[in-house]
C-alpha cells in the first residue's frame, strides 16, 4: 500500500531563506548532486557545466531570498540530518533538484520553457573540454544503470546514498522538488543494484576535473565558415537591395544542402527507415532490407544525427575506409537503420541505403578529440546467403559480428584444423557476437571462420578486412555449395592461407574446387589441382588462383598451403561463364628429378607444351621430364577444337 503523503515538519520552514555565505562550504556536494541527477544523455562536458550552473543559481536564489526576508537563519549543518535543523541547506538542495529534473524534460511548444532546459550561460569555457576523473569498472556500471532510469529515480537513489536520507524524507524532498509520484521513483531506484559508496567516487565529482582540447581542426573550420557566412550575408544583402527582383528568385537550383528537401530528409534522424523485429519472417526478400532495427541506442537522436552528418560531410578528424569502387557520398534519401548501440568502448551505428552498408563509430562519451570512424562497403544484390552477418566492431586484432535475424546458431571453426569440431560463439540478445580473433598473422597458424546456422543450412563465412564477411563455398562453378564434408574441409585447410591475396578487395564470396587429380611420377602419390575464385560485390575485379596441392611431406595431420600455379584478375576462367581452367608447374620429385606437370578441367581433350620443354599429351593431364629452371608455354585444346592458353 502506498504511504500517505508526509507533512513537512512545523519546527522550521522548508523554504527558510538561508545565508549564502554559510552555504558555500557545501558547494562541492551540491554540484555533485546536480551532476548525478542531470540527464545522462548530455555529454560529460555539458553535465559538468550544467551542474555548476545549478549550484551557483541555487546559492544566488538563497541569497536573494535571505535579503528579502531580512533576517538571519541558522547556518547549514551536516547533510543527512533532519531538514528542520538545517533549513538553509534543504532550500538550496531543493533548488538544485528542481533544476536538474527540469533539464531532463523535453521542450513543448505549448508549455513555457524553463531556464534549466537550455544550456547554461555561465559558467562557460572556451577552447577546452572539462571531464571528471575516470573511475573503475564499478563506476562505469553505475553510470550506465543510472542512465537507464528516470530523473526522479536518479534523484531518489542519490538522496538515499549521498545525502543519507530515509525513505520518508526522500519522498518529501522529491515532492517539494516537483516530482509527481515520489513513491514510484523510490521503487524504480530499488532496481539499481549498486553500492551507495560509489557516489563519492571522483568519477562523479564535477569539482575535480581534467581538461582536454576540443576538435581543433573542426574549430578552425567553424571559424572559416563563420567568416564565409558573414561575407555571404553581406553580399546577399547588397544584391537584394538592388533594383528589380533581386538575386535567386526564379533560379533552377537551391543553395547546396541548405534547402534541398531530399538532402534534409536524408540527414533527419526521425526519417530513418526502421524495420520491425518480426518483419523478416514475412518479407518476400531475405537480405539486408529485412534486417530489423536493433541496439540499445536506437532512440539516441543526438548519436544518430552526428552519424548522418559525418556520413554526409566527414571532417578531417574522421578516419574513413572504403572497399574498392564504393561511392562515399551522402545518402540519396533516408537510409535504413540496422543497428545503433554500444559495442565495447565505442558507440556504433550501421546504416543501409540499398547500395552500401555504412558504419559510424565514435567513443562512448562522444569525445570529439578522439575522432570517429566511417566505413563504407558495397552490398548491392545481397541475398540470404550473403546477408548473414556484418562486422560491427574491429579492435585490437578481434572482430564482433552482427548476425542476421534468421541465424539461429553461431560457431567458430579453424579452417587449418579440419578434424577439429567447431565451438559455439556467444551472442547478445541483439545478435552481436563476442570478440573473435582476426584470421591472419605471421605464419598462418590458424584461420578462424564462422558457421552461421539457419533453419536448414549452415554457411561458412570469414573476415577479409571489410564490413561484410566473405562466404566460403566449394564445388564446380555451376553448382557451388556450402562447405561440408571432410573432403571440402581438407581442401580449404590448404587454401585458407592464400586468402590474404584477396583481403580488402571487396570480396563477396570465395569458391574453391578440385578440378583435377594427378598421379605423380615415380610413385610420389596423388596431387590435387584446385581453382579458387573470389567474386566481388561490384562484379569487376574478380581474382582467380590455380593451386597445385602435392601430398604433404610433413608428418600426418600437417596441412601446408598449396602452391599457386597461376593467377588472373578480371578473368572469366573458373567462373559460371567459362568454367574451364588450365595451369602447370615445374615440380621436383622426392628422388630429385624435375618434371613439368599440367592439368586442365574436364573441357580439355589434349595438352601441349612448347619453348624450353616440348611435349604433347592426350587427355587433360600432362607430366614431362624437365630440367631445373626450364620454362614451358602451356596450351590446351577443347572438345570443339579451339585452343586455350593457361592462366598467367
N, C-alpha and C positions, 0 to 999 in steps of 0.2 A: 504494500500500500504506500502511495506517495505521501511523505510527511506534509503537515500543514506549513504554510509559509512562516518563516521566523520573523518576529517583530524586532527591529533594531532596539538595542538597549537604551533606556532612558537616562543612563548615567551621564552620557555625553553625546552630542550631536555628531552624526557620521560625517557631516559636511562642515564641521567647525573650521574656520579659517586658520591655517597654521602659520608659523613663522618660517618663511622661505629659507632664511639663513641656517636655521637649525636642521632643515631637511636636506641640505646639500651633502651631508655626510652619507646619505642613503642613495645618492645619485647612481653609483655603480649597480646597486641592486635593482633600482627602477629601470635602468637601461637593459639589464639582463632580462628582467620580467617582460619588457616590451619586445625584445629580440626573440624570445621563446614563443610568445603568443602571436606575433605578426604572421601573416600567411607565408608559408614556405614556398609558394610559387614565385615569390620575389627572389632575386639574386641575393647572395650573401652581402655584397657591397651595398645594395639598396636597403636591406634589412638593418644593417649597421647604422646607416644614416637616419633611417626612419625611427629606430629605437632611441637614438639620441634626441631626435626632434620631439618625440612623445614625452621623454623625461623632462626636457627643458620647458616645453609648453605647460606641463603639469605644475612645475615649480613656479612658473610665471603666473599661472592661474591662481595658485595658492597665495602668492604674494599679493596679487590684486584683491583677492577675497579678504585677506587679512587687513589690508588698508581700508577696505570698505566697511568692515565690521568695527575697526578702531580699537581693538582690544587684544591683548596677548593671550596665547593658549599654551598649554603645557608642551614642552619640546617632545619630539618623537622618541620613542624608546625602541627596544629590540623588536623587530618584526616577528609576528607569530603570536604575540600576546593579544589579549582581548582588545578590540578596537576602541572600547570605551576608555581604556587607559592610554590610547595612542591615537587620538583623532586626527592629528596632522598627517601622519604617515598614511592612515587609512584614506584620507582625502586625495592625496597625490597618487596613491596606488589605484584608486578608482578612476582617476583621470587617465592614467596610463592604460588601464584595461579597456576603458571605453574607446580610446583612440586606436588601440591595437585591434580590437574586434571590429571597429568600423572600417579599418583598412582592408579587411577581407570581404566586405560586402560589395557586390557588383554595382556599377553605376546604373541608375534607372532614369529614363527620360522624364517621368512624372514625379520623381522624388528629388527633393533638394539635396545636392551632393554635400557631403561632409568634408571638412578640411583634411582629415586623415586619409581620405580616399585618393588624394593627389600626392605626388612626390613632394617631399619636404623642400621648402625654400632654403632653410637653414637647419643644420649645418650643411655646408657644401664643400666638396673637394674638386679641384681641377687638376687633371693630369695624373691622378693616382687612383688605384682601386684598393680599398681597405677591407681586410678579411680577418676574422678571429683566428687564433692559432688552431691548427688542426689537432684533433684528438685521436683516439684509437678506434678500433672496430666497434666497441660498445657504444661510443658516442655517435658514430655514423649510423648504427642500427636505431638508436633512439631518435635521431634526426628523421630517418625515414618513417618511423612509426608515428611521430608527431605530425609529419606532413600528410599522413593518411587520414587523420581525424579532423573534426571541425574546430574552428577557432575557440568556441566555448569549451570543448573538451580539452584543448590545449591549456586554456586558462585554468580549468579545474585541476588538471594534473600539476601545473606549475604552482598554484596556490597551495596544494597539498604538500608538494615536495620542497619547493623553495621557501615558501612562507611558513610552512608547518601548521597550517590551519586545519581544524577539524572539519568534518563534512558539513556540519550545521553552519559554521562560519563561512565555508566556501559557498554554500548556497546563497547565503545572504549577500556576500560580496558580489557574486555573479548577478544576482537580481538587481543590486544597486548599479551595476555596470551596464544594465540594459539587456541581459540575457533573458529570453522569454521562458525557457524551461531549464532552470539550473539542475533539476533532478536528472533529466535526460543527459545533460552534459557530464554529470558525475558518473552515470552508468557507462557512457562512452569512454570516459577516462579510465575506468576499471579495465578496459580491454587493451591498455598499453602496458605490455609486460616488460618493464624496465625499472631499474633501481633509481630511487629519487636522488641518491648521492651523485649521479651523473650530471644533474642540473648545475652543480657547482664547478663543472669542468671548464677549462679555458676555451673549449670548443664553442661555448655559448656565452662568452664574455665579450661584449662589444666595446669594452673599455681597454682591452689588451689586444692590440691589433698588429698586423704586419701589412706592409704596403707593397703593391706591385704596379708596374706601369700598365696603362691601357694598351689597346691595339694601336701602336704609334703610326704604322702606315695608314690605317683607317682614319686616324685623326687628321693626318695630313691631307688625305683625300677629302674629308669633310670641309677642311678649311678652303681647299681649292674649289670645291663645289659651291661653298657659300659665296666666295668671291665671284665665281662664274654666274651664280644665280643673281647676285646683286647687279652685275653688269647686264645680264639678260633683262632684268626688270627695268633697268634704266633705258635700254634700247627699246623695249616694248612700249614703255610709257611714252617715249618720244615719238614712235611710229603711230601709236594710237591717237596722239594729239594732232597728227597731220590731217589736212582736209580730206574728205572722201570717206570711204568705208573703213579705212584702217587695214592693218596687216592681219592676215589669217582668215578673214571672212570669206567663205566660199572655197577654201582650199580643199584639195582632194585628200590630203593626209593629215592626221592628228599628230601632235608632238609625240616623240618616241616614248612609249610605255605610259606616259602620264595619263592620257585619256583614251587609251585603246581598250575597249570592253573585253576583248579576248585576253589581252595581256593582264588586265586587272583581275579577271576571273581566275587565271592560272596562278596568280600569286595570293589568292584568298584562301586561307585555311578552311573557312566554312564551306567552300565549294568543292573540297576534295571528295572524290568518289569513295564511299565506304561500302564494303560488301558484308552482308550479314554472315553470321557464323555457320549457318546451315545451307547457304546458297549453293555450295559446290555439289551437294547431294542431288540437286535437281537441275543443275546447269547443263546445257547442251554441249558445252566445251569444258574440257579438263585441262586448263592451262593457268597462267598467272592471273587471268581475268576472273577466275573462280576462287582465288585465294581470299579468305576472309581478312578483315582488318583486325590486327592483333597487337598486343603490347599494353603496358601499364601507363603510357603517356599519350594515348591517342586523343585525349581531351586537352592536352597542353597546347593551347593556341600559340603561346609565345615560341615554343620549340618548333612547331610546325611552320610558323611564319618565318622564323630565322632560316629553316631548311629551304623553304621555297625561294626566299630572297637570295640566299647563297647560290642556289641552283641557277637562278636567272642571271645573277651578276656576281660571280665569285671574286673575292678580293685577293690581294697579294698574300695574305696570311692563310689562305686555303690551299691545302695540298690536294691536287686533282690528279686522278688516274683514269685512263680510258682503255678499252680494248680497241684494237686496230679498226680504223674507219668507222668509229662510233660518233655520231653527232653529239656535240657538247652544249648546244644552245638550250634556251629555256623551253619549258613545255608549251605546246601549241594550245592547250586548254587545261582545265582542271585534271590533274593526274589521279590515279588510283592510289590510295594509301594502303600499303601492305602491312607495315609494322611501324610502331613508334614506342620505344621503351628503353630501359636502362640495361645495358649488357656490359658487365664488368665495370670498368671505370668510365664508360662513355655512355652518352645518350645517342641512340641510333634511330634514324628514320629511313624507311625503304619506300620508294615510290615506283610505280609502273605506269608508263604512258602509252603502252601498246607496242612501241618500238624498243624502248630501253627500260632497264632497271637502274634506278639511281639510288645510291646510298649516301646519306649525310650522317656524319658523326662529329660530336663535339664533347668536351669534358662535361661530366655530370653537373658541375657547378656553373656551367656556361661561362667559364672564364675566357674572355676573348684573347688574352695574352698567350694562351696555349694553342690558339689556332683551331682549325677544323679540317675535316677531310671530306672530299667529294669524289665518288667513284661512279663511272658510267660503264654499262655493259649492254650490248645488243642482245635481245631475246625475242626478236620478231619470229613468228612462225613456230612458237613453242607449242608443245603438246604435252600429254600426260607423262610421256617417257622423259622429256627434257625439262619439265617444270616440277621436279620433285623436291628441290631444295635450292636455297640461296645462302651465300656467305653473309652472315650478319655482323661478324666481328673477326678481325685478324690482328693479333697482337702476340709479340714475343714467340714466334715460331708455332703458334697454335691458331686454329680457326674454330668458330662456332657456326652452326648451320641453323637456318630457319626452314623447317620442313613443311611440305605441302599438307593440307588437311586430310588428304586421303592416305597418308603414310601412317601405318599402324605400328611399325616396329623399326628401330634403327640399330644396326650392328656395325662393328668395325672389323675389317678383315685385312690382314697383312698379305699383300699380293706375293711377296717373296717367300712366304711360308704356306704353300697351297694345302699342305696336310693339316694345318692348324685350324681349329674351329674358331669362328668369329666370336667376339664378345659384345655384350649389349652396350649401347651408348645412351645415357640418361637424357631425357628431355624435360623441359619445364612444361606447365600446362599450356603455354602459348606456342609450344613447338620449337623452342630454342634448345639446342643440344649443349652438353657440357663441352669444354675445350677439347680439341683433338689435335695431336701433333701433326704439323705440316709434313706431307710425304716427300721429303727431299733432304739432302745433306751429303756431307763428304762420305764417299764410299758406297752410298746407296745400300745401307744395311737393312732397311725396311721401307715399305711403301704402304701407307695406310689408305685403304679405300673404304667407302661407306656403303653398306647394303640398306636400301630403302624398300621395306616390305609393304606392299599394298594388300588388297583383298585376295588377289590370285597370282601376283607376280612379284619377284624380287629383282630389283635393279641395282646395278653396281655403278657408283659414281666416285670421282676422285677430284681433288683440288689441283688446279693448274694455275693458281695465282690470280683468279678472276672472281667476279661475283657469282657467276653461275658455274657450278662444278660440271665437269665433262662426264658424259655417260660412257661406260665401257661395254663393248659387245664383242661377240665372236661369231664366226660363220661367214659364208660367201657373201659378197656384196649384195646379191639379190635377196638374200634372206638372213640378214644379221639378227642375232638373237641375244638375249641377256646371258651373261656369263653364268654357266652352271656346269657341273660335272668336273671330274678330276682332270680330264684331258684339257679342257678350256683353262682351268686354273693353272695347270702346268705350263701351258703356252704363255699365259700372262706373267708367270713367275720369272720368265726370262725376257719379257718385253717391257715390264714396268720401268726399269731403269733407263729406258730410251725415251720415256715421256718428257723429260726436261727439254728435248728438242722442239716440242710444240707448246711449251709453257708461255703464258701471257700472249697468246696468238689469237684469242677469240675463238677457241675450240668449243664446239658443241658436243661432238661425240667422237670416239676413237674405236675403230673396229679392227680386230686382228684375227687373221685366219690362216690356216695351214693350206697352202695351195699345191704343195708337192712334198713327197718323201723320197729320199735317195739313199740307196745302199752305197756306202763309201768304199773306195778301192782298198785292197789289202785287208779286208775284213775289219775295218775300223768302225763298224757299227752303222747305224742308220741316222742320217741327218734330216732335219725338217727345214723347209722353206716357208716362211711366213710373210704375209703382206699386211702392213699396219697403215691404215689411212685415217687421218684426222680431218674431220669436216668442221667448217667454221659456221658461225651464226650468219655471217654476211654472204655466204655462198662462194666467194672467191677466197684464194689463199689457202686452199687445202694442201696438206702435206702427205706424201707417201713415202714409206720406208719399206724396203725389201730386206728381210733378215735371213741369215743363214745360221741355223742352230745345230752345231755339231754335238755329238754325245759328249757330255762333260767328262774331263779327265780327273776332276777332283773327286773326293770321296762321295759316296752315295748320299743324296739329300742336298748337295750343293747345287745352286741354281745360278751359274754365271750368265750374264746377259748375252743375247745373240749378237752376231756381227752384222753391222749394216752393210749389205752388199750394194745397194743403190738407193738413191733418194731423188725425189722430184717435188716440185711445188706447182700448184695450179695445173696439175696433170689429170687426165681422165682415167688413167690406169688404176686398177684396183677399186673402181667405183661402179655404180649401177650402170652408167653409160658405156664403160669399157672395162668389164670385169677381168680382163686379161692382165698378166704381169709376167715379166721375164727379167732374170738377173743372174749374175755369175760372180764367182770369187776365185782367187788364187789360194789354194789350200795346201797345207803341209801335213802329210800323214805321220803317224807315230814312228814309222821307220825312217823318216827324214826326207822322203821324196815329195816333190811338188806336183800338183795337179790343177788344171783349170776345171772347175765344177760349174755347172749351169743347170737351171731348172725353169720351166715355164708352166703356166697354168694349163688347164685342160683344153684350151682352144688351139694349142700349138701341136703340129704334126711332125716338125723337124727343127733341129737347131744346128747352127754352123758358126765357126769362129774363123777369123782372119787376122792378119797382122803378125804379131810375134808367134802366135800358135794357130795353125791351120788344121781344121778338122770339121767333120760333119757327122751328125747322128740322127737316126730316125727316132721319132717319139719326142717327148718333151724333157728328157734328161740327157745330160752330157757330162763325161768325165774323160779328160785328155791329159796325158803326162806333159809337164812343162818344166821350165827352169825358174829359179828364184829371180824375181823381178820381171818376168815376162809379162807383156801386155797383149791382150787379145780383144778384137772387136767382135761382139756377140750379136747375132741376128737370129730371128726365128720365122718360120713360115706357118701361116694359119691354114685352116681347112679350106678356105676359099681361094688359096693361092697367094694372098697378099703377104708381103714381108714386113716385119715389125722389128725395130731395134730395141735393145734392152734399156731399162731405166738408167739414167745417168746419176 
